[in-house]
């Protein structure tokens, strides 16, 4: 591979979303890997510079390492299309749909893909937390348009749900309430239309939250996951179906849970997952024989046909 074939590559990182810190870490790792591969890559933070500067810098293509709003929701993808700059990953529609947890869940349900029962609440609407707890027992509260588990919390009482909603509504005007699932947590990487080895995440915390992902060392990862071939094939199949259903392209990750009855449930699709060398996508790629540098170059190579 000749790194010069890509021309000048901007690695978009940082941004102004609640996931800025995670994005900076991903972007720095991606930038370092590209430069090691001989690619003329440079860092670009859209929170500090106008996107139009990409043209002034004679940029040929863009590697998107932005997480959350403004980078993973179709916004920057639309801007890059306006600038006629090829970019990595999903397009406008796939990015927007995957970022919207409520609409993603509605699509999964419409296509009979396994997903936990749920309701969506709007910030200014009226709702009865007691009735919700009575109906669901326990729920996972998620801002509809955030990632990295930001604003998420488990609620099993009316008071817990009230507190969790107050916090979640700080991040979004629409909040997803999903039936709480107790069980195993998995993720499946999709790379160029192929599902990579399944990862299982095991944490002593109540769920795989922000702290479990980024701030503690107690989380364990098993790749490939200890699953039968039948279950592995099933997880990879439904992950690919969910990825395609929301219109995602190129690369990404699908998160899944298994309850105590061994039923699998799709949680969400991530179109710009974390990309440090310790992140889940690189872990799965490594298990399939692809180095971090090879993974990053593979993702960038997908822009050559655009």
C-alpha positions, 0 to 999 in steps of 0.5 A, a space after each residue: 500500500 502506497 500511503 501517497 495514493 490518499 493525498 492529503 487526509 484530514 482526521 476530524 477529531 474533537 468537535 463540540 459534543 459531549 463525547 469530545 474527550 473520547 473523540 480526541 483520543 480516537 483521532 490521535 490514535 488514528 492520526 498516528 496510525 495513518 502517519 506510520 503507514 506513510 499517509 500525509 495526514 493532519 489533525 482537524 478539530 471542527 470545534 476550533 476551525 471552520 470546515 471550509 478550511 478543509 478546502 483551503 488546506 488542499 485536503 483530498 479526503 477525510 477520516 471522521 473520528 468524531 463521536 456524538 452530535 455534529 460528527 456522527 449524526 449526519 451533520 458533518 457528513 452533509 457538510 463534507 458532501 457539499 464540499 465534495 470531499 470523500 469521507 470514511 464511514 456512513 453517509 448522511 442518512 445512515 449516520 442520522 438514523 443510527 444516531 437516533 436511538 428511538 427511530 433505530 429501535 422502531 426500524 428494528 421492531 418493524 423488520 422483526 429484528 430482536 430488540 427490547 420493549 421500549 417507549 420514548 418520552 419528550 421533555 415537555 410531555 406529561 408522563 407517569 413514572 409510577 405507571 412506567 415502572 409498574 409496566 416495565 419493572 426496571 428500565 434503561 434510560 438513554 438520551 436518544 442522540 448521545 453515545 458513549 453511555 452518556 446520560 444513561 442510567 438504570 431505574 427500578 423505582 419511581 424516584 430513580 426514574 425521576 432522577 434519571 430522566 432529569 439527568 437524561 433530559 439535560 442531554 436531549 429533548 427525547 429520551 428512550 426508556 428501554 426494558 432492562 435486560 440482565 445478562 451478557 453484553 456483546 458487540 459485533 464489528 462490521 467492516 466492509 460488509 463483513 461481521 468480525 469476531 464477536 466480543 463479550 464485555 464483562 463488568 462488575 458494574 450494573 452495565 457497560 457504562 461510561 466508567 466501565 468503558 473509559 475510567 476503570 480497569 475492572 472490565 474484562 473483554 473476551 474475543 472471540 466471545 465464548 459462544 456456540 457457533 450457532 449463536 456466533 453466526 446468529 449474532 453476526 447475522 442480525 448485526 449485519 441486518 441491523 447495520 444495513 437496515 439503518 443505512 450504515 456503510 463501511 464500518 461500525 459496531 452493533 451492540 447486543 445483549 442476551 437475557 437470562 433466557 438466552 434471548 438476544 436483543 439488539 441495542 444500537 448501531 454505532 457508525 463511528 465507534 471508539 478508535 483507540 488501540 484499546 477500543 472494541 473495533 480494533 480488538 475485534 479486527 486484531 482477532 481477525 488478523 488485522 493490526 490497528 494500522 491495517 484497520 485504519 488504512 482499510 477504513 480509509 481505502 473505502 474512500 478511494 471509490 467515492 
